[in-house]
Amino acid sequence: MQRNKLFGLLTCGVLGLGAFAIGAGFSQPGDQPEFELPKGWTMEDMMACIEAGTPGEQHAWLAEDVGTWSGKGSMWMGPDDANPMTFESTMTVTAIMDGRYIRTEMEGEMPGMGMYTGQGVSGYDNVAGRFVSNWIDNHSTGIMNGTGAKSGDTLTWTFEYMCPITRKPTKMREVYRIVDANTRKMEMHGADPKSGKQYKMMEFTLTRR
């Protein structure tokens, strides 16, 4: 991230907090100067910063996943694979940063690959108007980043990562669907690095414990 962009984000967050404090009637310590708007800023600018950092219905929707889940799934190694491998996993979802994000942690024994552990953070960017996420695991050294769009009870993600075979950026599509309060279904689709064919890489069902 560029330095001036990072500074802008930090400034907006700090000033938004200051505006929130004024609106809430918080008093400044005796040895601290009164909060003042920076030159050229308006209270509307401050309110925009506050709204950008305030969790809403989309964040609450993500938080419905908070808890521990048991997963059962299948994994295909290529578009012509007729015998998918099966696996079981455990997923734990925790709300963090006062409900602004959720942290997902997953672990399970992957066929022929040993123990798999992964974790990611997901949220909804009020300014961009889209879901955002990242993912890391013990089978890679890169960070996978994604953006998502929700339609009804289905959240469709597009994740980008570096393919270790082609050594080029590639994309994976994940479809996450709420079946009911205690059941989730997930599918992952991507391109075969050799043929370029799109295929279903993985699917699994999650049941709340």
PAZAPA-4460 file (N, C-alpha, C; in steps of 0.05 Angstrom, whole numbers, plus 32768, in hexadecimal, padded with zeros to 4 digits):
% residues 209
    n_x    n_y    n_z   ca_x   ca_y   ca_z    c_x    c_y    c_z   seq   type   mol
   8011   7FE8   8000   8000   8000   8000   8012   8019   8000     1      M     A
   800A   802D   7FEF   801A   8045   7FEE   8019   8054   8009     2      Q     A
   802F   8062   800F   8031   806F   8029   801B   8084   802D     3      R     A
   8016   8094   8018   8002   80A9   801B   7FE6   809E   801E     4      N     A
   7FE1   8087   8011   7FC7   807A   8014   7FC3   8070   8030     5      K     A
   7FD8   8063   803B   7FD7   8059   8056   7FD3   8070   806A     6      L     A
   7FE1   8086   8066   7FDE   809D   8077   7FC1   80A8   8076     7      F     A
   7FB6   80A8   805E   7F9B   80B1   805B   7F87   80A0   806A     8      G     A
   7F8B   8086   8069   7F79   8073   8077   7F7B   8077   8096     9      L     A
   7F94   807A   809F   7F98   807E   80BC   7F8C   8098   80C5    10      L     A
   7F90   80AD   80B5   7F86   80C7   80BB   7F67   80C7   80BD    11      T     A
   7F5B   80BA   80A9   7F3E   80B9   80A9   7F33   80AA   80C1    12      C     A
   7F41   8094   80C9   7F39   8084   80E0   7F3C   8094   80FA    13      G     A
   7F52   80A1   80FD   7F57   80B1   8116   7F44   80C8   8118    14      V     A
   7F40   80D7   8102   7F2F   80EE   8102   7F11   80E5   8105    15      L     A
   7F0B   80CF   80F9   7EF0   80C5   80FD   7EEA   80BE   811A    16      G     A
   7EFF   80B2   8127   7EFC   80AC   8143   7EF8   80C5   8153    17      L     A
   7F07   80DA   814C   7F05   80F4   815A   7EE9   8100   8157    18      G     A
   7EDF   80FE   813E   7EC4   8108   8139   7EAF   80F8   8149    19      A     A
   7EB3   80DE   814A   7EA1   80CD   8159   7EA2   80D5   8177    20      F     A
   7EB9   80DA   8181   7EBC   80E2   819D   7EAD   80FC   81A3    21      A     A
   7EB0   810F   8190   7EA2   8129   8194   7E84   8124   8194    22      I     A
   7E7A   8114   8180   7E5E   810F   817F   7E53   8100   8197    23      G     A
   7E64   80EF   81A3   7E5B   80E0   81BA   7E5E   80EF   81D4    24      A     A
   7E6A   8106   81D2   7E6D   8117   81EA   7E84   810F   81FC    25      G     A
   7E98   8101   81F1   7EAF   80FA   8201   7EC1   8112   8206    26      F     A
   7ECB   8115   821E   7EDC   812C   8225   7EF9   8125   8221    27      S     A
   7F09   8139   821A   7F25   8136   8216   7F33   8138   8231    28      Q     A
   7F49   8128   8235   7F59   812B   824E   7F62   8148   8250    29      P     A
   7F67   8151   8269   7F6E   816D   826E   7F86   8177   825F    30      G     A
   7F99   8165   825B   7FB2   816D   824E   7FB2   8169   8230    31      D     A
   7F9B   8163   8224   7F99   815F   8208   7F8A   8175   81FA    32      Q     A
   7F93   817E   81E3   7F85   8193   81D4   7F6A   8189   81CA    33      P     A
   7F57   819B   81C6   7F3D   8194   81BC   7F40   818A   819F    34      E     A
   7F2F   8176   8199   7F30   816B   817E   7F25   8180   816A    35      F     A
   7F34   8185   8155   7F2C   8197   8140   7F2D   818A   8125    36      E     A
   7F1B   8192   8113   7F1C   8187   80F8   7F34   8192   80E9    37      L     A
   7F41   8181   80DA   7F58   818B   80CA   7F4E   81A0   80B6    38      P     A
   7F60   81B0   80AD   7F59   81C5   809A   7F4D   81B9   8081    39      K     A
   7F37   81C4   8079   7F29   81BB   8060   7F16   81A4   8065    40      G     A
   7F16   8198   807D   7F04   8182   8082   7EE9   818D   808D    41      W     A
   7ED4   817E   8087   7EB9   8185   8091   7EAF   816F   80A3    42      T     A
   7E9A   8174   80B2   7E8F   815F   80C3   7E84   8149   80B2    43      M     A
   7E7B   814F   8099   7E72   813A   8087   7E89   8127   8080    44      E     A
   7EA1   8132   807E   7EB9   8121   8079   7EBD   810E   8091    45      D     A
   7EBA   8119   80A9   7EBD   8109   80C1   7EA8   80F3   80C2    46      M     A
   7E90   80FA   80BB   7E7A   80E6   80BC   7E7F   80D0   80A7    47      M     A
   7E8B   80D8   8091   7E91   80C3   807C   7EA5   80AF   8087    48      A     A
   7EB8   80B9   8097   7ECC   80A7   80A2   7EBF   8095   80B7    49      C     A
   7EAD   80A0   80C7   7E9F   8090   80DB   7E8F   807B   80CE    50      I     A
   7E7F   8082   80B9   7E6E   806F   80AB   7E7F   8059   809E    51      E     A
   7E97   8060   8094   7EA9   804C   8088   7EB1   8037   809B    52      A     A
   7EB4   803E   80B5   7EBE   802C   80C9   7EA8   8020   80DB    53      G     A
   7E8F   8024   80D4   7E79   801A   80E5   7E6E   8000   80DA    54      T     A
   7E6E   7FEA   80E9   7E63   7FD1   80DF   7E45   7FD3   80DB    55      P     A
   7E3B   7FC6   80C6   7E1F   7FC7   80C0   7E13   7FAB   80BB    56      G     A
   7DFE   7FAA   80AA   7DF0   7F91   80A6   7E01   7F7C   8098    57      E     A
   7E13   7F84   8087   7E24   7F71   8079   7E38   7F64   808D    58      Q     A
   7E41   7F74   809F   7E53   7F69   80B4   7E44   7F56   80C6    59      H     A
   7E2B   7F5D   80CD   7E1B   7F4C   80DD   7E15   7F31   80CF    60      A     A
   7E12   7F33   80B4   7E0D   7F1B   80A4   7E25   7F08   80A6    61      W     A
   7E3D   7F13   80A3   7E55   7F03   80A6   7E57   7EF6   80C1    62      L     A
   7E4F   7F06   80D6   7E52   7EFC   80F1   7E3F   7EE5   80F8    63      A     A
   7E2C   7EE0   80E6   7E1A   7EC9   80EB   7E2A   7EAE   80E9    64      E     A
   7E42   7EAF   80DE   7E52   7E97   80DD   7E63   7E92   80F6    65      D     A
   7E62   7EA5   8109   7E73   7EA1   8121   7E6B   7E87   812F    66      V     A
   7E80   7E77   8135   7E7B   7E5E   8142   7E8F   7E49   8137    67      G     A
   7E8A   7E30   813E   7E9B   7E1A   8135   7E8A   7E08   8123    68      T     A
   7E97   7E00   810C   7E89   7DF0   80F8   7E99   7DD7   80F1    69      W     A
   7E8A   7DC2   80EB   7E97   7DA9   80E1   7E92   7DA8   80C3    70      S     A
   7EA8   7DA2   80B4   7EA6   7DA2   8097   7EAC   7D86   808B    71      G     A
   7E9D   7D7F   8076   7EA2   7D67   8066   7EA2   7D6F   8049    72      K     A
   7EB8   7D67   803B   7EBA   7D71   8020   7EC7   7D5D   800D    73      G     A
   7EC8   7D66   7FF4   7ED5   7D57   7FDE   7EE7   7D69   7FCF    74      S     A
   7EFD   7D5E   7FC4   7F10   7D6E   7FB5   7F18   7D60   7F9B    75      M     A
   7F17   7D6F   7F85   7F1F   7D65   7F6B   7F3A   7D70   7F63    76      W     A
   7F4B   7D60   7F58   7F66   7D69   7F51   7F68   7D74   7F34    77      M     A
   7F53   7D71   7F25   7F53   7D7B   7F0A   7F38   7D78   7EFD    78      G     A
   7F33   7D84   7EE5   7F19   7D83   7ED8   7F11   7D67   7ED0    79      P     A
   7F24   7D54   7ECD   7F1D   7D39   7EC5   7F1E   7D25   7EDC    80      D     A
   7F20   7D2F   7EF4   7F21   7D1E   7F0C   7F06   7D13   7F12    81      D     A
   7F02   7CFA   7F10   7EE8   7CED   7F15   7EE6   7CE1   7F31    82      A     A
   7EFC   7CE2   7F40   7EFD   7CD6   7F5B   7F07   7CEB   7F6F    83      N     A
   7EF5   7CFC   7F78   7EFE   7D11   7F8B   7F06   7D05   7FA6    84      P     A
   7F19   7D12   7FB2   7F21   7D0B   7FCD   7F0F   7D18   7FE1    85      M     A
   7F09   7D0A   7FF7   7EF8   7D15   800C   7F08   7D1D   8024    86      T     A
   7EFE   7D30   8034   7F0C   7D39   804C   7EF8   7D45   8060    87      F     A
   7F02   7D47   8078   7EF2   7D54   808D   7F02   7D6B   8099    88      E     A
   7EF5   7D7F   80A3   7F03   7D96   80AE   7EF3   7DA3   80C4    89      S     A
   7EFF   7DB5   80D3   7EF2   7DC5   80E8   7EF7   7DE2   80E1    90      T     A
   7EE2   7DF2   80E2   7EE5   7E0F   80DD   7EDA   7E1E   80F5    91      M     A
   7EEA   7E31   80FE   7EE3   7E42   8115   7EE2   7E5F   810B    92      T     A
   7ECC   7E6C   8110   7EC8   7E88   8108   7EC5   7E9A   8120    93      V     A
   7ED4   7EAF   8121   7ED4   7EC2   8138   7ED0   7EDE   812E    94      T     A
   7EC0   7EED   813C   7EBC   7F0A   8135   7ED4   7F19   8142    95      A     A
   7EE0   7F2C   8132   7EF6   7F3B   813C   7EF2   7F59   8136    96      I     A
   7F02   7F6A   8142   7F01   7F87   813E   7EE5   7F92   8141    97      M     A
   7ED9   7F8A   8158   7EBE   7F94   8160   7EA9   7F8F   814A    98      D     A
   7EAB   7F77   813D   7E97   7F70   812A   7E9B   7F79   810E    99      G     A
   7EB2   7F85   8108   7EB8   7F8F   80EE   7EC2   7F79   80DB   100      R     A
   7ECD   7F65   80E6   7ED8   7F4E   80D6   7ED2   7F34   80E4   101      Y     A
   7ED5   7F1E   80D5   7ED5   7F04   80E1   7EEF   7EF6   80DA   102      I     A
   7EFA   7EE7   80EC   7F12   7ED7   80E7   7F09   7EBA   80E5   103      R     A
   7F12   7EAD   80CF   7F0B   7E91   80CA   7F24   7E80   80CD   104      T     A
   7F23   7E6B   80DD   7F3A   7E58   80E0   7F30   7E3C   80D9   105      E     A
   7F3F   7E2F   80C8   7F37   7E14   80BF   7F4E   7E01   80C2   106      M     A
   7F48   7DE8   80C9   7F5C   7DD3   80CA   7F4F   7DB8   80C4   107      E     A
   7F5F   7DA7   80B8   7F55   7D8C   80B1   7F6B   7D7C   80A3   108      G     A
   7F67   7D62   80A2   7F7A   7D50   8095   7F73   7D4F   8077   109      E     A
   7F86   7D58   8066   7F81   7D57   8049   7F8E   7D3E   803E   110      M     A
   7F7F   7D2F   802D   7F89   7D16   8022   7FA4   7D19   8014   111      P     A
   7FB8   7D0B   801D   7FD2   7D0B   8011   7FE2   7D25   8015   112      G     A
   7FD7   7D38   8025   7FE4   7D51   8028   7FE9   7D58   8045   113      M     A
   7FE1   7D46   8057   7FE5   7D4B   8074   7FD1   7D5F   807F   114      G     A
   7FD8   7D69   8097   7FC6   7D7B   80A5   7FC6   7D97   8097   115      M     A
   7FAE   7DA1   8093   7FAA   7DBB   8087   7FA0   7DCE   809C   116      Y     A
   7FAD   7DE6   809D   7FA3   7DFB   80AF   7FA3   7E15   809F   117      T     A
   7F8E   7E24   80A1   7F8C   7E3E   8093   7F7C   7E51   80A3   118      G     A
   7F80   7E6B   809D   7F70   7E7F   80AA   7F6E   7E98   8099   119      Q     A
   7F58   7EA6   809D   7F54   7EBE   808D   7F42   7ED2   809C   120      G     A
   7F41   7EEA   8091   7F31   7F00   809C   7F1F   7F0A   8086   121      V     A
   7F05   7F0C   808D   7EF1   7F16   8079   7EE2   7F2D   8085   122      S     A
   7ED8   7F3E   8074   7EC8   7F55   807D   7EB9   7F61   8066   123      G     A
   7EAD   7F78   806B   7E9E   7F87   8056   7EA9   7FA3   8056   124      Y     A
   7EB4   7FAC   8040   7EBF   7FC6   803D   7EA8   7FDA   8036   125      D     A
   7EA1   7FEB   804A   7E8B   7FFD   8046   7E90   8011   802F   126      N     A
   7EA9   8019   802C   7EB0   802D   8018   7EAF   8020   7FFC   127      V     A
   7EBC   8009   7FF9   7EBC   7FFC   7FDF   7EA2   7FEE   7FD8   128      A     A
   7E91   7FE9   7FED   7E78   7FDC   7FE8   7E7A   7FBF   7FDF   129      G     A
   7E8D   7FB1   7FEB   7E91   7F95   7FE4   7E9E   7F86   7FFC   130      R     A
   7E9B   7F6B   7FFB   7EA7   7F5A   800F   7EC5   7F57   8008   131      F     A
   7ED5   7F55   801D   7EF2   7F52   8019   7EFD   7F3B   802B   132      V     A
   7F12   7F2E   8022   7F1C   7F18   8031   7F39   7F12   802A   133      S     A
   7F47   7F04   803C   7F62   7EF9   8036   7F64   7EDE   8043   134      N     A
   7F78   7ECF   803A   7F7B   7EB3   8043   7F98   7EAB   8042   135      W     A
   7FA1   7E9D   8058   7FBC   7E91   8058   7FB9   7E75   8063   136      I     A
   7FCC   7E63   805C   7FCB   7E48   8066   7FE7   7E3C   8067   137      D     A
   7FE9   7E24   8072   8003   7E17   8076   800C   7E08   805D   138      N     A
   7FFD   7E0A   8047   8005   7DFD   802E   800F   7E12   8019   139      H     A
   8011   7E2B   8021   801A   7E3F   800D   802A   7E55   801C   140      S     A
   8036   7E66   800D   8045   7E7D   8019   803A   7E97   800F   141      T     A
   8025   7E97   7FFF   8019   7EAF   7FF5   7FFF   7EB6   8005   142      G     A
   7FF6   7ECE   8002   7FDD   7ED7   800E   7FC8   7ED9   7FF8   143      I     A
   7FB2   7ECB   7FFB   7F9D   7ECC   7FE7   7F89   7EE2   7FEF   144      M     A
   7F83   7EF4   7FDC   7F71   7F0A   7FE2   7F58   7F08   7FD0   145      N     A
   7F41   7F0F   7FDC   7F28   7F0D   7FCD   7F15   7F23   7FD2   146      G     A
   7F02   7F26   7FBF   7EEC   7F38   7FC2   7ED2   7F28   7FBC   147      T     A
   7EBD   7F30   7FC9   7EA4   7F21   7FC6   7E8C   7F32   7FC3   148      G     A
   7E77   7F25   7FB7   7E5D   7F32   7FB4   7E47   7F1F   7FBE   149      A     A
   7E33   7F2A   7FCB   7E1E   7F1A   7FD7   7E04   7F1D   7FC7   150      K     A
   7DF7   7F06   7FC3   7DDD   7F05   7FB7   7DCB   7EF2   7FC7   151      S     A
   7DB8   7EFD   7FD5   7DA8   7EED   7FE7   7DB9   7EE1   7FFD   152      G     A
   7DB8   7EC6   7FFF   7DC8   7EB8   8013   7DE2   7EAC   8008   153      D     A
   7DEA   7EB6   7FF1   7E02   7EAC   7FE4   7E17   7EC2   7FE1   154      T     A
   7E2F   7EBC   7FE9   7E46   7ECF   7FE6   7E5A   7EC2   7FD3   155      L     A
   7E5F   7ED0   7FBD   7E71   7EC6   7FA8   7E8B   7ED6   7FAA   156      T     A
   7EA1   7EC8   7FAE   7EBB   7ED4   7FB1   7ECC   7ED0   7F98   157      W     A
   7EDD   7EE3   7F92   7EF2   7EDF   7F7E   7F0C   7EE4   7F8C   158      T     A
   7F1C   7ECE   7F8E   7F36   7ED0   7F9B   7F4D   7ED0   7F86   159      F     A
   7F62   7EDF   7F8B   7F79   7EE0   7F79   7F91   7ED6   7F88   160      E     A
   7FA2   7EC6   7F7A   7FBA   7EBC   7F86   7FCE   7EB5   7F6F   161      Y     A
   7FE7   7EAF   7F76   7FFB   7EA8   7F63   7FFB   7E89   7F60   162      M     A
   7FF6   7E80   7F47   7FF6   7E63   7F42   8013   7E59   7F43   163      C     A
   8019   7E45   7F54   8035   7E3B   7F55   803E   7E2D   7F3C   164      P     A
   802C   7E24   7F2B   8034   7E15   7F13   8039   7E29   7EFC   165      I     A
   8026   7E3B   7EF7   802A   7E4F   7EE1   803A   7E67   7EEA   166      T     A
   803C   7E6B   7F05   8049   7E82   7F11   803D   7E9C   7F07   167      R     A
   8023   7E9B   7F03   8015   7EB3   7EFA   7FFC   7EB7   7F0C   168      K     A
   7FF2   7ED0   7F0D   7FDA   7ED5   7F1D   7FC3   7EC5   7F12   169      P     A
   7FB3   7EB9   7F24   7F9C   7EAA   7F1B   7F85   7EAF   7F2F   170      T     A
   7F6D   7EA7   7F27   7F56   7EAD   7F37   7F47   7E93   7F3F   171      K     A
   7F3A   7E94   7F55   7F29   7E7E   7F5E   7F0E   7E89   7F67   172      M     A
   7EF9   7E7C   7F60   7EDE   7E85   7F68   7ED4   7E73   7F7E   173      R     A
   7ECA   7E80   7F93   7EBF   7E71   7FAA   7EA2   7E7A   7FAD   174      E     A
   7E90   7E66   7FAF   7E74   7E6C   7FB3   7E6C   7E61   7FCF   175      V     A
   7E64   7E73   7FE0   7E5E   7E6D   7FFC   7E40   7E72   8000   176      Y     A
   7E32   7E5D   8008   7E14   7E5F   800A   7E0A   7E57   8026   177      R     A
   7DF9   7E68   8031   7DEB   7E61   804A   7DD3   7E50   8043   178      I     A
   7DD3   7E38   804C   7DBC   7E26   8048   7DA7   7E2A   805D   179      V     A
   7DB0   7E2A   8076   7D9E   7E31   808D   7DB0   7E3B   80A3   180      D     A
   7DA5   7E3F   80BB   7DB4   7E4B   80D1   7DCC   7E3B   80D9   181      A     A
   7DCB   7E21   80D4   7DE1   7E0F   80DD   7DEF   7E00   80C7   182      N     A
   7DEA   7E08   80AE   7DF6   7DFA   8097   7E01   7E0E   8082   183      T     A
   7E19   7E09   8079   7E25   7E19   8064   7E30   7E07   804E   184      R     A
   7E2F   7E0F   8035   7E3C   7E00   801F   7E4F   7E12   8011   185      K     A
   7E66   7E07   8009   7E7A   7E16   7FFB   7E85   7E07   7FE3   186      M     A
   7E89   7E15   7FCD   7E95   7E0A   7FB5   7EAC   7E1C   7FAC   187      E     A
   7EC1   7E0F   7FA2   7ED8   7E1E   7F97   7EDD   7E16   7F7B   188      M     A
   7EDF   7E29   7F69   7EE3   7E24   7F4C   7EFC   7E32   7F42   189      H     A
   7F0B   7E25   7F31   7F23   7E32   7F27   7F2B   7E25   7F0C   190      G     A
   7F41   7E2F   7F01   7F4B   7E25   7EE8   7F62   7E11   7EEB   191      A     A
   7F61   7DFC   7EDC   7F77   7DE9   7EDB   7F90   7DF7   7ECF   192      D     A
   7FA6   7DF7   7EDD   7FBE   7E06   7ED3   7FC9   7DFB   7EB9   193      P     A
   7FC3   7DE2   7EB2   7FCE   7DD7   7E9A   7FBC   7DDC   7E82   194      K     A
   7FA2   7DD6   7E85   7F8F   7DD8   7E6F   7F80   7DF2   7E6E   195      S     A
   7F7F   7E00   7E85   7F6F   7E18   7E87   7F52   7E14   7E8B   196      G     A
   7F49   7DFA   7E8C   7F2D   7DF4   7E90   7F24   7DFC   7EAD   197      K     A
   7F0C   7E07   7EAE   7F00   7E0D   7EC8   7EF3   7DF4   7ED3   198      Q     A
   7EF6   7DF0   7EED   7EEA   7DD8   7EF9   7EE5   7DDD   7F17   199      Y     A
   7ED4   7DCD   7F23   7ECE   7DCF   7F3F   7EE5   7DC1   7F4E   200      K     A
   7EF4   7DD1   7F5E   7F0B   7DC7   7F6C   7F03   7DBA   7F86   201      M     A
   7EEF   7DC5   7F93   7EE9   7DBC   7FAE   7ECC   7DC3   7FB5   202      M     A
   7EBF   7DB3   7FC5   7EA5   7DBA   7FD1   7EA4   7DAE   7FEC   203      E     A
   7E97   7DBB   7FFF   7E92   7DAF   8019   7E7B   7DBC   8027   204      F     A
   7E70   7DAD   803A   7E5A   7DB5   804A   7E63   7DBA   8066   205      T     A
   7E5A   7DD0   8072   7E61   7DD6   808E   7E49   7DD5   809F   206      L     A
   7E4B   7DC8   80B6   7E35   7DC5   80C9   7E3D   7DD1   80E4   207      T     A
   7E2C   7DE2   80EE   7E33   7DEF   8108   7E33   7DDB   811E   208      R     A
   7E47   7DDC   812F   7E48   7DCA   8147   7E37   7DD4   815D   209      R     A
***
